[in-house]
């Protein structure tokens, strides 16, 4: 498993997922043995196997609880990725997600966008901005990639080229900072 230092949640998201199919196989084998033992008790009258049946049943229930807890924790981490990286996930993270997780992420992204549009009048309110209270309304940023034209709310446009520095409104460029297009320059 490749550990990606640039993405904080990537390390947390990837832990253990490669072993999940083995857990599914283990649960299936345990269930198959449970059925065989139960049928042997029913047909052969072997009451000495009842504790084995109870033990395997408890093991199945425990494994199911663990699998559900693991999947729920993974879901919470994927939801946190939406708040940290915005609506576009980096390919390095998307690569380690299943098709169902990507589908859930897209559904969550659309639901959150619908909710944000319902807030704050005509334009809506982006509640993913300013996760921490800003110290100033404008920040100095350095462009890490060629991005192209970027329009500021007063109508002026800025050309974002690699290694260029700009003084921009925090709320306008915070999403680009999270996506890795810009970096905040601390003087």
C-alpha positions, -999 to +999 in steps of 0.1 A: +000+000+000+014+034-010+012+060+017+006+095+004+020+121+028+004+150+010-032+140+019-038+137+056-070+116+053-055+094+026-035+074+052-065+070+074-088+061+044-065+034+031-058+015+063-070-020+062-091-018+031-070-043+012-078-069+039-115-065+037-121-092+011-104-117+034-129-108+061-157-114+037-143-149+029-138-157+065-175-147+073-187-169+044-166-199+055-178-195+091-214-193+079-210-224+057-195-244+087-224-231+108-250-244+084-232-278+081-230-282+119-266-271+123-278-296+097-258-324+113-275-316+147-309-316+131-305-348+110-281-368+133-294-357+167-259-348+178-267-325+207-230-323+216-225-299+187-249-273+201-222-253+219-202-252+186-233-239+168-238-212+194-201-202+193-201-200+155-233-180+156-218-155+181-187-153+159-208-145+129-226-117+147-193-103+160-178-103+126-208-086+111-207-059+137-170-054+130-176-052+093-204-027+097-184-006+121-154-006+097-176+004+067-193+031+087-160+045+099-148+045+062-180+064+052-173+091+078-138+095+065-151+098+030-176+124+041-147+143+058-128+143+025-157+163+009-152+190+035-115+191+033-109+188-005-142+201-019-163+185-046-133+172-066-113+145-050-077+140-060-071+109-082-048+094-056-077+092-031-103+082-057-081+053-068-084+037-033-122+039-032-147+013-044-173+022-070-200+022-043-180+047-022-174+070-052-212+068-059-219+076-022-194+105-023-211+120-055-246+116-039-234+133-007-217+161-027-250+167-046-270+167-014-247+192+003-247+214-028-285+214-028-286+223+009-260+252+004-281+266-025-311+267-003-293+289+022-285+326+019-308+338-009-301+337-046-264+326-046-267+303-017-241+300+011-210+279+009-207+264+043-175+246+034-156+279+033-138+294+063-136+262+084-115+283+107-123+319+115-102+342+092-077+366+106-079+388+075-102+390+045-073+390+020-044+366+018-012+363-002-011+331-023+014+315-046+002+296-076+016+260-077+001+250-111-010+268-142-047+274-136-057+301-161-082+330-156-096+334-121-124+360-116-126+379-084-160+391-071-154+427-081-152+417-118-115+417-122-098+386-134-064+374-124-042+350-145-029+322-122+004+310-136+028+287-118+050+305-092+030+338-095+019+355-063-013+373-057-032+391-030-068+377-032-099+375-011-096+345+013-131+331+006-125+332-032-093+312-031-097+289-001-111+261-023-081+264-046-058+262-017-074+229-006-072+215-041-035+222-043-036+249-070-026+277-046-006+278-014-010+304+013+022+325+016+030+333+052+051+364+055 
